[in-house]
């Protein structure tokens, strides 16, 4: 009997397939049985709490825009779940966070030891976004203290997008850039 080892990445196609399947299931609940939506959504919270990066991405999706009369929009929770999914190697989640990470990618690629980072992490033109994005997510999750158990137990409150939330995450990335580069080095 072997020890389970989490794969380093959830390939984009697999993540997209799982996400699409889950979104269809939850959207069917919204359309056909709204009273069952909370029950089904909580099942995804349970899976996310156990470390499922696809479930984390699904939760992020619904928190980003909310569901009228069923789930309030919560931009901060969207980012937190997406960061958790990215830290666990969900390539789809990492791609969704690119808008937040682009300036960090530039800083990493400008680092004096970037050639060493490329070699150590086996980076190529096809995986650069995922390798760097996962490192950014891992450091942010650790340093900010984002935990699936705690996040899944928080009350669903209304916190729509505002520039302050976005700027706060950007400042966190800037603050922890040395740790991100250290992790990659």
MARBA-3410 file (N, C-alpha, C, O; in Angstrom, 1 decimal):
185
0.8,-1.2,0.0,0.0,0.0,0.0,0.9,1.2,0.0,1.7,1.4,0.9 ~ 0.7,2.1,-1.0,1.6,3.3,-1.1,1.0,4.5,-0.4,-0.2,4.5,0.0 ~ 1.8,5.5,-0.2,1.4,6.7,0.4,0.9,7.6,-0.7,1.5,7.8,-1.7 ~ -0.3,8.2,-0.4,-0.8,9.1,-1.4,0.0,10.4,-1.5,0.4,11.0,-0.5 ~ 0.4,10.8,-2.7,1.1,12.0,-2.9,0.3,12.9,-3.9,0.0,12.5,-5.0
0.1,14.1,-3.4,-0.6,15.1,-4.2,0.2,15.4,-5.5,1.4,15.6,-5.4 ~ -0.4,15.4,-6.6,0.3,15.7,-7.8,0.8,17.2,-7.8,0.1,18.0,-7.1 ~ 1.9,17.5,-8.4,2.4,18.9,-8.3,1.4,19.9,-9.0,1.4,21.0,-8.6 ~ 0.7,19.4,-10.0,-0.3,20.3,-10.7,-1.5,19.5,-11.1,-1.4,18.3,-11.3 ~ -2.6,20.2,-11.0,-3.8,19.7,-11.6,-3.9,20.3,-13.0,-4.1,21.5,-13.2
-3.6,19.4,-14.0,-3.5,19.9,-15.4,-4.7,20.8,-15.8,-5.8,20.5,-15.3 ~ -4.5,21.8,-16.6,-5.5,22.7,-17.0,-6.8,22.0,-17.5,-7.9,22.3,-17.1 ~ -6.6,21.0,-18.4,-7.8,20.3,-19.0,-8.6,19.6,-17.9,-9.8,19.6,-17.9 ~ -7.9,18.9,-17.0,-8.5,18.2,-15.9,-9.3,19.2,-15.0,-10.4,18.9,-14.5 ~ -8.6,20.3,-14.7,-9.2,21.3,-13.8,-10.4,21.9,-14.4,-11.4,22.1,-13.8
-10.3,22.2,-15.7,-11.4,22.8,-16.5,-12.6,21.8,-16.5,-13.8,22.2,-16.3 ~ -12.3,20.5,-16.8,-13.4,19.5,-16.9,-14.1,19.4,-15.5,-15.3,19.4,-15.5 ~ -13.3,19.3,-14.4,-13.9,19.2,-13.1,-14.7,20.4,-12.7,-15.8,20.4,-12.2 ~ -14.2,21.6,-13.1,-14.9,22.9,-12.8,-16.2,23.0,-13.6,-17.2,23.4,-13.0 ~ -16.1,22.6,-14.9,-17.3,22.7,-15.7,-18.4,21.8,-15.2,-19.6,22.1,-15.2
-18.0,20.6,-14.9,-19.0,19.6,-14.4,-19.6,20.1,-13.1,-20.8,20.0,-12.9 ~ -18.8,20.6,-12.2,-19.4,21.2,-10.9,-20.2,22.4,-11.1,-21.3,22.5,-10.5 ~ -19.8,23.3,-12.0,-20.6,24.5,-12.3,-22.0,24.1,-12.9,-23.0,24.7,-12.6 ~ -22.0,23.1,-13.8,-23.3,22.6,-14.4,-24.2,22.1,-13.3,-25.4,22.4,-13.3 ~ -23.6,21.3,-12.4,-24.4,20.7,-11.3,-25.0,21.8,-10.4,-26.2,21.7,-10.1
-24.1,22.7,-10.0,-24.6,23.8,-9.1,-25.6,24.7,-9.9,-26.6,25.2,-9.3 ~ -25.3,25.0,-11.1,-26.3,25.9,-11.9,-27.6,25.2,-12.1,-28.7,25.8,-12.1 ~ -27.6,23.9,-12.2,-28.9,23.1,-12.3,-29.6,23.3,-11.0,-30.9,23.4,-11.0 ~ -28.9,23.2,-9.8,-29.6,23.4,-8.5,-30.2,24.8,-8.4,-31.3,25.0,-7.9 ~ -29.5,25.8,-8.9,-30.0,27.2,-8.9,-31.3,27.3,-9.7,-32.2,27.9,-9.3
-31.3,26.7,-10.9,-32.4,26.8,-11.8,-33.6,25.9,-11.4,-34.7,26.4,-11.4 ~ -33.3,24.7,-11.0,-34.4,23.7,-10.8,-34.8,23.5,-9.3,-35.9,23.1,-9.0 ~ -33.8,23.7,-8.4,-34.1,23.5,-7.0,-33.3,24.4,-6.1,-32.4,24.0,-5.4 ~ -33.6,25.7,-6.2,-32.8,26.7,-5.4,-32.6,26.3,-3.9,-31.6,26.6,-3.3 ~ -33.6,25.7,-3.3,-33.5,25.3,-1.9,-32.4,24.3,-1.7,-31.9,24.2,-0.6
-32.1,23.5,-2.7,-31.0,22.5,-2.6,-29.6,23.1,-2.9,-28.6,22.4,-2.7 ~ -29.5,24.4,-3.4,-28.3,24.9,-3.7,-27.3,25.0,-2.5,-26.2,24.6,-2.6 ~ -27.8,25.4,-1.4,-27.0,25.6,-0.2,-26.4,24.2,0.2,-25.2,24.1,0.6 ~ -27.2,23.2,0.2,-26.8,21.8,0.5,-25.7,21.4,-0.4,-24.6,20.9,0.0 ~ -25.9,21.6,-1.7,-24.9,21.2,-2.7,-23.6,22.1,-2.6,-22.5,21.5,-2.7
-23.8,23.3,-2.4,-22.6,24.2,-2.2,-21.8,23.9,-1.0,-20.6,23.9,-1.0 ~ -22.5,23.5,0.1,-21.8,23.0,1.3,-21.0,21.8,1.1,-20.0,21.6,1.7 ~ -21.5,20.9,0.2,-20.7,19.7,-0.2,-19.4,20.1,-0.8,-18.3,19.5,-0.5 ~ -19.4,21.1,-1.6,-18.1,21.6,-2.2,-17.2,22.3,-1.1,-16.0,22.2,-1.2 ~ -17.8,22.9,-0.2,-17.0,23.4,1.0,-16.4,22.3,1.7,-15.2,22.4,2.1
-17.1,21.2,1.9,-16.5,20.0,2.6,-15.3,19.5,1.8,-14.2,19.2,2.4 ~ -15.5,19.4,0.5,-14.4,18.9,-0.4,-13.2,19.9,-0.4,-12.0,19.4,-0.3 ~ -13.5,21.1,-0.4,-12.4,22.2,-0.4,-11.7,22.1,0.9,-10.5,22.3,1.0 ~ -12.4,21.9,2.0,-11.8,21.9,3.4,-10.9,20.7,3.4,-9.9,20.8,4.2 ~ -11.2,19.6,2.7,-10.3,18.5,2.7,-9.1,18.6,1.7,-8.3,17.7,1.6
-9.0,19.8,1.0,-7.9,20.0,0.2,-8.1,19.8,-1.3,-7.2,19.9,-2.1 ~ -9.4,19.7,-1.8,-9.6,19.5,-3.2,-9.5,20.8,-3.9,-10.3,21.7,-3.7 ~ -8.5,20.9,-4.8,-8.2,22.2,-5.5,-9.3,22.5,-6.5,-9.5,23.7,-6.9 ~ -10.0,21.6,-7.1,-11.1,21.9,-8.0,-12.3,22.4,-7.2,-12.9,23.4,-7.7 ~ -12.6,21.8,-6.1,-13.7,22.4,-5.3,-13.4,23.8,-4.8,-14.3,24.6,-4.8
-12.1,24.1,-4.5,-11.7,25.4,-4.1,-12.0,26.4,-5.2,-12.5,27.5,-5.0 ~ -11.6,26.0,-6.5,-11.9,26.9,-7.6,-13.3,27.1,-7.9,-13.8,28.2,-8.3 ~ -14.1,26.1,-7.7,-15.6,26.2,-7.8,-16.2,27.2,-6.8,-17.0,28.1,-7.2 ~ -15.7,27.1,-5.6,-16.2,28.0,-4.5,-15.8,29.5,-4.9,-16.6,30.4,-4.8 ~ -14.6,29.6,-5.4,-14.1,31.0,-5.8,-15.0,31.5,-6.9,-15.4,32.7,-6.8
-15.4,30.7,-7.8,-16.2,31.2,-8.9,-17.5,31.8,-8.4,-17.9,32.8,-8.8 ~ -18.2,31.0,-7.5,-19.5,31.5,-7.1,-19.4,32.7,-6.1,-20.3,33.5,-6.1 ~ -18.3,32.8,-5.4,-18.1,34.0,-4.5,-17.8,35.2,-5.3,-18.1,36.3,-4.9 ~ -17.2,35.0,-6.5,-16.8,36.2,-7.3,-18.0,37.0,-7.7,-18.0,38.3,-7.6 ~ -19.0,36.4,-8.1,-20.2,37.1,-8.5,-21.4,36.9,-7.6,-22.4,37.7,-7.7
-21.4,35.9,-6.8,-22.5,35.6,-6.0,-23.6,34.9,-6.8,-23.5,34.8,-8.0 ~ -24.7,34.6,-6.1,-25.9,34.0,-6.7,-27.1,34.7,-6.1,-27.3,34.6,-4.9 ~ -27.8,35.5,-7.0,-28.9,36.3,-6.4,-29.8,35.5,-5.5,-30.3,34.4,-5.9 ~ -30.1,36.0,-4.4,-31.0,35.5,-3.3,-30.5,34.2,-2.7,-31.2,33.6,-1.9 ~ -29.3,33.7,-3.1,-28.8,32.5,-2.5,-27.4,32.6,-1.9,-27.1,31.9,-0.9
-26.5,33.4,-2.5,-25.1,33.5,-2.0,-24.6,34.9,-2.3,-24.6,35.3,-3.5 ~ -24.2,35.6,-1.3,-23.8,37.0,-1.5,-22.4,37.0,-2.2,-21.5,36.1,-1.9 ~ -22.2,37.9,-3.0,-20.9,38.1,-3.7,-19.9,38.5,-2.6,-20.2,39.2,-1.6 ~ -18.7,37.9,-2.7,-17.6,38.1,-1.7,-16.3,38.1,-2.4,-15.7,37.0,-2.5 ~ -15.8,39.2,-2.8,-14.6,39.3,-3.6,-13.4,38.8,-2.8,-12.5,38.1,-3.4
-13.3,39.1,-1.5,-12.2,38.7,-0.7,-12.2,37.1,-0.6,-11.1,36.5,-0.7 ~ -13.3,36.5,-0.5,-13.4,35.1,-0.4,-13.1,34.4,-1.7,-12.4,33.4,-1.8 ~ -13.5,35.1,-2.8,-13.1,34.7,-4.2,-11.6,34.5,-4.3,-11.0,33.5,-4.7 ~ -10.9,35.6,-3.9,-9.4,35.6,-4.0,-8.8,34.5,-3.1,-7.8,33.9,-3.5 ~ -9.3,34.4,-1.9,-8.8,33.5,-0.9,-8.9,32.0,-1.4,-7.9,31.3,-1.4
-10.1,31.7,-1.9,-10.3,30.3,-2.4,-9.4,30.1,-3.7,-8.9,29.0,-3.9 ~ -9.3,31.1,-4.5,-8.5,30.9,-5.7,-7.1,30.7,-5.4,-6.4,29.9,-6.0 ~ -6.6,31.5,-4.4,-5.2,31.4,-4.0,-4.9,30.0,-3.4,-3.9,29.3,-3.7 ~ -5.9,29.5,-2.6,-5.7,28.1,-2.1,-5.7,27.1,-3.2,-4.8,26.2,-3.2 ~ -6.6,27.2,-4.2,-6.6,26.3,-5.3,-5.2,26.4,-6.1,-4.7,25.3,-6.5
-4.8,27.6,-6.3,-3.5,27.8,-7.0,-2.3,27.2,-6.2,-1.4,26.6,-6.8 ~ -2.3,27.4,-4.9,-1.3,26.8,-4.0,-1.2,25.3,-4.1,-0.2,24.7,-3.9 ~ -2.4,24.7,-4.4,-2.4,23.2,-4.5,-2.2,22.8,-6.0,-2.4,21.6,-6.3 ~ -1.8,23.7,-6.9,-1.4,23.4,-8.2,-2.5,23.4,-9.3,-2.3,22.8,-10.3 ~ -3.7,23.9,-9.0,-4.8,24.0,-9.9,-4.4,25.0,-11.0,-4.5,26.2,-10.8
-4.1,24.5,-12.2,-3.6,25.4,-13.3,-4.7,26.4,-13.7,-4.4,27.5,-14.1 ~ -6.0,25.9,-13.7,-7.1,26.8,-14.1,-7.1,28.0,-13.1,-7.3,29.2,-13.5 ~ -7.0,27.7,-11.8,-7.1,28.8,-10.8,-5.9,29.7,-11.0,-6.1,31.0,-10.9 ~ -4.7,29.2,-11.2,-3.5,30.0,-11.4,-3.8,31.0,-12.6,-3.4,32.1,-12.6 ~ -4.3,30.4,-13.7,-4.6,31.2,-14.9,-5.6,32.4,-14.6,-5.4,33.5,-15.1
-6.6,32.1,-13.7,-7.6,33.1,-13.4,-7.0,34.2,-12.5,-7.5,35.3,-12.5 ~ -5.9,33.9,-11.9,-5.2,34.9,-11.0,-4.1,35.7,-11.7,-3.5,36.6,-11.1 ~ -3.9,35.4,-13.0,-2.9,36.1,-13.8,-3.0,37.7,-13.7,-2.0,38.4,-13.6 ~ -4.3,38.2,-13.7,-4.5,39.6,-13.6,-3.8,40.2,-12.4,-3.4,41.4,-12.4 ~ -3.7,39.4,-11.3,-3.2,39.9,-10.1,-1.7,39.6,-10.0,-1.0,40.3,-9.3
-1.2,38.7,-10.8,0.2,38.3,-10.7,1.2,38.8,-11.8,2.4,38.7,-11.6 ~ 0.7,39.4,-12.8,1.5,39.8,-13.9,2.7,40.7,-13.5,3.8,40.4,-14.0 ~ 2.5,41.6,-12.6,3.7,42.4,-12.2,4.7,41.6,-11.4,5.9,41.8,-11.4 ~ 4.2,40.6,-10.6,5.1,39.7,-9.9,5.9,38.8,-10.8,7.1,38.6,-10.6 ~ 5.2,38.3,-11.9,6.0,37.6,-12.9,7.1,38.4,-13.4,8.3,37.9,-13.6
6.9,39.6,-13.7,7.9,40.5,-14.2,9.1,40.6,-13.2,10.3,40.6,-13.6 ~ 8.7,40.8,-12.0,9.8,40.9,-10.9,10.6,39.7,-10.8,11.8,39.7,-10.7 ~ 9.9,38.5,-10.8,10.7,37.2,-10.7,11.6,37.1,-11.9,12.7,36.7,-11.8 ~ 11.1,37.3,-13.1,11.8,37.1,-14.3,13.0,38.1,-14.4,13.9,37.9,-15.2 ~ 12.9,39.2,-13.7,14.0,40.2,-13.6,15.0,39.9,-12.5,16.0,40.6,-12.4
14.7,39.0,-11.7,15.6,38.6,-10.6,17.0,38.2,-11.1,17.1,37.6,-12.2 ~ 18.0,38.6,-10.4,19.4,38.3,-10.8,19.6,36.8,-11.0,20.4,36.4,-11.8 ~ 18.9,36.0,-10.2,19.1,34.6,-10.3,18.0,33.8,-11.1,17.8,32.6,-10.8 ~ 17.4,34.5,-12.0,16.3,33.9,-12.7,16.7,32.7,-13.5,16.0,31.7,-13.6 ~ 17.9,32.7,-14.0,18.4,31.5,-14.8,18.5,30.3,-13.9,18.2,29.2,-14.3
18.9,30.5,-12.6,18.9,29.4,-11.6,17.5,29.0,-11.3,17.3,27.8,-11.1 ~ 16.6,29.9,-11.2,15.2,29.6,-10.9,14.6,28.7,-12.0,14.0,27.7,-11.7 ~ 14.9,29.1,-13.2,14.5,28.3,-14.4,15.0,26.9,-14.3,14.3,25.9,-14.5 ~ 16.3,26.8,-14.1,16.9,25.5,-14.0,16.4,24.6,-12.9,16.0,23.5,-13.1 ~ 16.3,25.2,-11.7,15.9,24.5,-10.5,14.5,24.0,-10.6,14.1,22.9,-10.1
13.6,24.8,-11.2,12.2,24.5,-11.3,11.7,23.9,-12.6,10.5,23.7,-12.8 ~ 12.7,23.6,-13.5,12.4,23.0,-14.8,11.4,23.8,-15.5,10.4,23.3,-16.0 ~ 11.6,25.1,-15.6,10.6,26.0,-16.2,10.9,26.1,-17.7,12.1,26.1,-18.1 ~ 9.8,26.1,-18.5,9.9,26.3,-19.9,8.8,27.2,-20.3,8.0,27.7,-19.5 ~ 8.7,27.5,-21.6,7.7,28.4,-22.1,6.3,28.0,-21.9,5.4,28.8,-21.9
6.1,26.7,-21.6,4.7,26.1,-21.5,4.3,26.1,-20.0,3.1,26.1,-19.8 ~ 5.2,26.1,-19.1,4.8,26.0,-17.7,5.2,27.2,-16.8,4.9,27.1,-15.6 ~ 5.8,28.2,-17.4,6.3,29.3,-16.6,5.2,30.0,-15.8,5.4,30.3,-14.6 ~ 4.0,30.2,-16.3,2.9,30.8,-15.6,2.5,29.9,-14.4,2.2,30.5,-13.3 ~ 2.4,28.6,-14.6,2.0,27.7,-13.5,3.0,27.6,-12.4,2.7,27.6,-11.2
4.3,27.5,-12.8,5.3,27.3,-11.8,5.4,28.6,-10.9,5.4,28.5,-9.7 ~ 5.5,29.7,-11.6,5.6,31.0,-10.8,4.3,31.3,-10.1,4.4,31.7,-8.9 ~ 3.2,31.0,-10.7,1.9,31.3,-10.1,1.7,30.4,-8.8,1.2,30.9,-7.8 ~ 2.1,29.2,-8.9,1.9,28.3,-7.8,2.8,28.8,-6.6,2.3,28.8,-5.4 ~ 4.0,29.2,-6.9,4.9,29.7,-5.8,4.3,31.0,-5.2,4.3,31.1,-4.0
3.8,31.8,-6.0,3.1,33.1,-5.5,2.0,32.7,-4.6,1.9,33.2,-3.4 ~ 1.1,31.8,-5.0,0.0,31.3,-4.2,0.4,30.7,-2.9,-0.1,31.0,-1.9 ~ 1.4,29.8,-3.0,1.9,29.1,-1.8,2.4,30.1,-0.7,2.0,30.0,0.5 ~ 3.2,31.0,-1.1,3.7,32.0,-0.2,2.6,32.9,0.4,2.6,33.1,1.6 ~ 1.7,33.4,-0.5,0.6,34.2,0.0,-0.3,33.4,1.0,-0.6,34.0,2.1
-0.6,32.2,0.7,-1.5,31.4,1.6,-0.8,31.2,2.9,-1.4,31.4,4.0 ~ 0.5,30.9,2.9,1.2,30.8,4.2,1.3,32.1,5.0,1.1,32.1,6.2 ~ 1.8,33.1,4.3,2.1,34.4,5.0,0.8,35.1,5.4,0.8,35.7,6.5 ~ -0.2,35.1,4.6,-1.5,35.7,5.0,-2.2,34.9,6.0,-3.0,35.4,6.9 ~ -2.0,33.6,6.0,-2.7,32.7,6.9,-4.1,32.3,6.4,-5.1,32.5,7.1
-4.2,31.8,5.1,-5.5,31.4,4.6,-5.6,29.9,4.7,-4.8,29.1,4.2 ~ -6.6,29.5,5.5,-6.8,28.1,5.8,-8.1,27.6,5.4,-9.1,28.3,5.7 ~ -8.2,26.5,4.6,-9.5,26.0,4.1,-10.5,25.8,5.2,-11.7,26.1,5.0 ~ -10.1,25.2,6.3,-11.1,24.9,7.4,-11.7,26.2,7.9,-12.9,26.2,8.0 ~ -10.9,27.2,8.2,-11.5,28.4,8.7,-12.3,29.1,7.6,-13.4,29.6,7.9
-11.8,29.2,6.4,-12.5,29.8,5.3,-13.9,29.2,5.1,-14.8,29.9,4.8 ~ -13.9,27.9,5.2,-15.2,27.2,4.9,-16.2,27.4,6.0,-17.4,27.2,5.8 ~ -15.8,27.8,7.2,-16.7,28.0,8.3,-17.1,29.5,8.5,-18.0,29.7,9.3 ~ -16.6,30.4,7.7,-17.0,31.8,7.8,-18.4,32.0,7.3,-18.8,31.3,6.4 ~ -19.1,33.0,7.9,-20.4,33.3,7.4,-20.3,33.9,6.0,-19.4,34.7,5.7
-21.3,33.6,5.2,-21.3,34.2,3.8,-21.9,35.6,3.9,-23.1,35.8,3.9 ~ -21.0,36.6,3.9,-21.4,38.0,3.9,-21.1,38.7,2.6,-20.3,38.2,1.8 ~ -21.7,39.8,2.4,-21.6,40.5,1.2,-20.4,41.5,1.2,-20.3,42.4,2.0 ~ -19.4,41.2,0.3,-18.2,42.0,0.2,-17.9,42.1,-1.3,-17.0,41.3,-1.8 ~ -18.6,42.9,-2.1,-18.3,43.0,-3.5,-16.9,43.5,-3.8,-16.2,44.1,-2.9
-16.5,43.4,-5.0,-15.2,44.0,-5.4,-15.1,45.4,-5.0,-16.1,46.2,-5.2 ~ -14.0,45.8,-4.5,-13.6,47.2,-4.3,-12.1,47.3,-4.4,-11.4,46.3,-4.2 ~ -11.6,48.4,-4.8,-10.2,48.6,-5.1,-9.4,48.3,-3.9,-8.2,47.8,-4.0 ~ -9.9,48.5,-2.7,-9.1,48.3,-1.5,-8.7,46.8,-1.3,-7.6,46.5,-0.9 ~ -9.7,46.0,-1.6,-9.4,44.5,-1.4,-8.3,44.1,-2.4,-7.4,43.4,-2.1
-8.5,44.5,-3.7,-7.5,44.2,-4.7,-6.2,44.8,-4.4,-5.2,44.1,-4.4 ~ -6.1,46.0,-3.9,-4.9,46.7,-3.6,-4.2,46.0,-2.4,-3.0,45.9,-2.3 ~ -5.0,45.5,-1.5,-4.4,44.8,-0.3,-3.7,43.5,-0.8,-2.6,43.2,-0.3 ~ -4.3,42.8,-1.7,-3.6,41.6,-2.2,-2.4,41.9,-3.0,-1.4,41.2,-2.9 ~ -2.5,43.0,-3.7,-1.3,43.4,-4.5,-0.1,43.8,-3.5,1.0,43.5,-3.8
-0.5,44.5,-2.4,0.5,44.9,-1.4,1.1,43.6,-0.8,2.3,43.6,-0.5 ~ 0.3,42.7,-0.5,0.8,41.4,0.0,1.8,40.8,-0.9,2.9,40.3,-0.5 ~ 1.5,40.7,-2.2,2.4,40.2,-3.2,3.8,40.9,-3.1,4.8,40.3,-3.1 ~ 3.7,42.2,-3.2,4.9,43.0,-3.1,5.7,42.8,-1.9,6.9,42.6,-1.9 ~ 5.0,42.7,-0.7,5.7,42.5,0.5,6.4,41.2,0.6,7.5,41.1,1.1
5.8,40.1,0.0,6.3,38.8,0.1,7.1,38.4,-1.1,7.5,37.2,-1.2 ~ 7.5,39.3,-2.0,8.3,38.9,-3.2,9.6,38.3,-2.8,10.0,37.3,-3.4 ~ 10.3,38.8,-1.8,11.6,38.1,-1.4,11.4,36.7,-1.0,12.2,35.8,-1.4 ~ 10.3,36.4,-0.3,10.0,35.0,0.1,9.6,34.1,-1.1,9.9,33.0,-1.2 ~ 8.9,34.7,-2.1,8.5,34.0,-3.3,9.8,33.6,-4.1,9.9,32.5,-4.5
10.6,34.6,-4.3,11.9,34.3,-5.0,12.7,33.3,-4.2,13.4,32.5,-4.8 ~ 12.7,33.4,-2.9,13.5,32.4,-2.1,12.9,31.0,-2.3,13.7,30.1,-2.4 ~ 11.6,30.9,-2.3,11.0,29.6,-2.5,11.4,29.0,-3.9,11.6,27.8,-4.0 ~ 11.4,29.8,-4.9,11.8,29.4,-6.2,13.3,29.1,-6.4,13.7,28.3,-7.2 ~ 14.1,29.7,-5.5,15.6,29.6,-5.7,16.1,28.4,-5.1,17.4,28.2,-5.2
END
